Amino acid sequence: MVAAGLWQLAAISDGWIMRRVIVIAVAGLGLAGCSSFSMDAFKSTPPPVNVQLESAPPGANAVTSLGPGCKTPCSVSVPAADGFTVTYTLNRFQPLTVPVQVIRIPGDFSTPASTAVDPNPVVGELQPAGPPPKPARKPMRPKKPKPKPAAAPAASPFPQPAAPAPAPTR
């Protein structure tokens, strides 16, 4: 009933009321859209960065903390994070972890923004693993010297225990 009254009023007023209602509705929708608007939509995500991975000796498995990995020498593409590590592993060598920094260089009106990796190439010098530890042995006990038999004094009234008993005399 109220809506019918507005239509009648709009028809009588030569359309200026209806135009005003439409303008207010459009402005309200426009402001509602702005409340959810964010400037983040215009920020571009940084492009992935290519990182060259090398090792001494070559052939090590290199894995980044961001996920990608390969067998050296190789190149991987990683997202431009703040920093990450590269872990090198190879049989008979000690594992090695190398930290890597990502440097963002902001652009200005004449140059675009860029991203650099330090160090690039990332080189891991693996150290040989020492020989495996020998199993622990029990220390040998020194042999005890055998005791020498003690000689009985010559003028003892007692016979020696190992000596044969004298034959009975008749």
C-alpha positions, 0 to 999 in steps of 0.5 A: 500500500505504501509502494502504491502511494509512492508510485502515485506520488511519483506520477504526480510529481513529474518524475523528480521524486522517482529520480531522487529515489533511484539516485539514492538507491544507486548511491547506497549500493555504491557505498556498500560496494566500497565497504568491501573494497580493498587495495590489496586487489591491486597489489601483484603477487611477487613473481617466483624467483629462479635459484641456481643450486650447486654442490661440491661434489656435484650430484647431491640432493638439494631441497628448499624449505619451501618445497622444491628440490633437485639433484645438483647442479640444477635450478629451481623456481621458488616463491619470493618468500622472506627467506628460506634454506637449502639442505644438501644431502649425499651418501658418505657426506655430512648433510649441509643447510645453507640459509638464503635471503630474498631481497626485494628492491622497490621500484619507482616511477622509472624502474619496476620493482625487482626481487633478488636472491642472496647468494645466487648460485647457492653452493654447498660444500659437503664434508666427507663423513668420518669412518663409522664408529668401531663397536666398543670392545670390553677392555681385556683384563691383564692375566694374573701371575701364577703364584710360585710354590713356597719352599718349606724351611728345611728343619720343619718338624712337619712334613710337606703336604705334597711329599709322600708319607714316610714308610713305616719302620719295623 
